[in-house]
Amino acid sequence: MTDGRKSGVPTTADLVDAVAGYLTSDLLPAASGAARYQLRVCIAALEIASLDLREGEAVQAVHAAGLESLGVASDAELAAEIRAGLSPERYARVRSVLERQVEAARSLLPGEGRRPGEGRQPGQGRQ
């Protein structure tokens, strides 16, 4: 369950994954109706939290590099530039950078069409 730490102490992401795993394997199969739906929502929230704990810094680094490649210091600066209007060349460049960022983030998401709590075990990433 741990990330290889010598102390054997689980990380926060490990704990989130353990709770999601328990909800998925022990509670979800016996649940029905509104309780089943609520469990799926909770499992999905835990999967998002786990993903952020494990990959959040990397995603932020990719985003920061994208902003830097566009010559802006922040999302607010880029948004202001977009609102003011972009030349066709600048639009193409901004769109290209943002599309790469979306694809990088999308690659981290669980498989499409999967219901929360079904298919992937927490912490496994995309199948």
C-alpha positions as CSV (number, residue, x, y, z in Angstrom):
1,M,0.0,0.0,0.0
2,T,2.9,2.4,0.6
3,D,4.9,4.3,-2.0
4,G,8.1,2.5,-1.1
5,R,9.0,4.5,2.0
6,K,11.3,2.7,4.3
7,S,9.1,3.5,7.3
8,G,6.1,1.7,5.8
9,V,3.9,4.6,6.6
10,P,1.2,5.1,4.0
11,T,1.0,8.3,2.1
12,T,-2.1,10.5,2.1
13,A,-2.9,9.1,-1.4
14,D,-2.5,5.6,-0.1
15,L,-5.1,6.3,2.6
16,V,-7.5,7.9,0.1
17,D,-7.1,4.8,-2.1
18,A,-7.7,2.5,0.8
19,V,-11.0,4.2,1.6
20,A,-12.0,4.2,-2.0
21,G,-11.1,0.5,-2.3
22,Y,-13.2,-0.3,0.8
23,L,-16.2,1.5,-0.5
24,T,-15.8,-0.1,-3.9
25,S,-15.2,-3.7,-2.7
26,D,-17.1,-4.0,0.5
27,L,-20.0,-1.5,0.5
28,L,-20.9,-0.9,-3.2
29,P,-21.8,-4.5,-4.0
30,A,-24.4,-4.5,-1.3
31,A,-25.8,-1.1,-1.9
32,S,-28.8,-0.2,-4.0
33,G,-30.9,2.8,-5.1
34,A,-29.9,6.2,-3.7
35,A,-27.2,4.7,-1.4
36,R,-25.5,3.1,-4.4
37,Y,-25.5,6.4,-6.3
38,Q,-24.2,8.2,-3.2
39,L,-21.4,5.7,-2.8
40,R,-20.4,6.1,-6.5
41,V,-20.2,9.9,-6.0
42,C,-18.0,9.4,-2.9
43,I,-15.8,7.0,-4.8
44,A,-15.4,9.4,-7.7
45,A,-14.5,12.2,-5.4
46,L,-11.9,10.1,-3.7
47,E,-10.5,9.0,-7.0
48,I,-10.2,12.7,-8.1
49,A,-8.5,13.5,-4.7
50,S,-6.1,10.6,-5.2
51,L,-5.2,11.7,-8.7
52,D,-4.6,15.2,-7.5
53,L,-2.4,14.0,-4.6
54,R,-0.3,11.8,-7.0
55,E,-0.2,13.9,-10.1
56,G,-1.2,17.4,-9.1
57,E,2.3,18.8,-9.0
58,A,3.2,17.3,-12.4
59,V,0.0,18.7,-14.0
60,Q,0.8,22.1,-12.5
61,A,4.3,22.0,-13.8
62,V,3.0,21.2,-17.4
63,H,0.6,24.1,-17.1
64,A,3.2,26.5,-15.9
65,A,5.5,25.5,-18.8
66,G,2.6,26.1,-21.2
67,L,2.0,29.5,-19.9
68,E,5.7,30.3,-20.0
69,S,5.9,29.1,-23.7
70,L,3.1,31.5,-24.4
71,G,5.0,34.4,-22.7
72,V,2.4,35.0,-20.0
73,A,2.8,34.7,-16.3
74,S,-0.6,33.6,-15.2
75,D,-4.0,32.3,-16.3
76,A,-5.4,35.8,-15.7
77,E,-2.9,37.3,-18.1
78,L,-3.7,34.8,-20.8
79,A,-7.5,35.3,-20.2
80,A,-7.1,39.0,-20.6
81,E,-5.1,38.6,-23.8
82,I,-7.8,36.2,-25.2
83,R,-10.6,38.6,-24.2
84,A,-8.8,41.5,-26.0
85,G,-8.6,39.4,-29.2
86,L,-5.9,37.3,-30.7
87,S,-4.3,37.4,-34.1
88,P,-4.9,34.2,-36.2
89,E,-1.3,33.2,-35.6
90,R,-1.5,33.8,-31.8
91,Y,-4.8,32.0,-31.6
92,A,-3.3,29.0,-33.3
93,R,-0.4,29.0,-30.9
94,V,-2.6,29.4,-27.8
95,R,-4.9,26.7,-29.0
96,S,-2.1,24.3,-29.7
97,V,-0.6,24.7,-26.2
98,L,-4.0,24.4,-24.5
99,E,-4.9,21.3,-26.5
100,R,-1.6,19.7,-25.4
101,Q,-2.4,20.5,-21.8
102,V,-5.9,19.1,-22.1
103,E,-4.6,15.9,-23.6
104,A,-2.0,15.5,-20.9
105,A,-4.6,16.0,-18.2
106,R,-7.1,13.6,-20.0
107,S,-4.4,10.9,-20.1
108,L,-4.6,10.8,-16.3
109,L,-8.3,10.3,-16.1
110,P,-9.8,6.8,-15.5
111,G,-11.1,5.0,-18.5
112,E,-14.0,6.6,-20.4
113,G,-17.5,5.1,-19.8
114,R,-16.5,3.6,-16.5
115,R,-18.8,4.2,-13.5
116,P,-17.0,5.4,-10.4
117,G,-16.0,2.5,-8.3
118,E,-16.1,0.0,-11.1
119,G,-13.2,-1.3,-13.2
120,R,-10.0,0.4,-12.0
121,Q,-8.7,0.0,-8.6
122,P,-7.8,3.3,-6.9
123,G,-4.2,4.4,-7.5
124,Q,-3.8,2.4,-10.7
125,G,-4.2,5.3,-13.2
126,R,-5.7,5.0,-16.6
127,Q,-6.3,1.5,-18.1
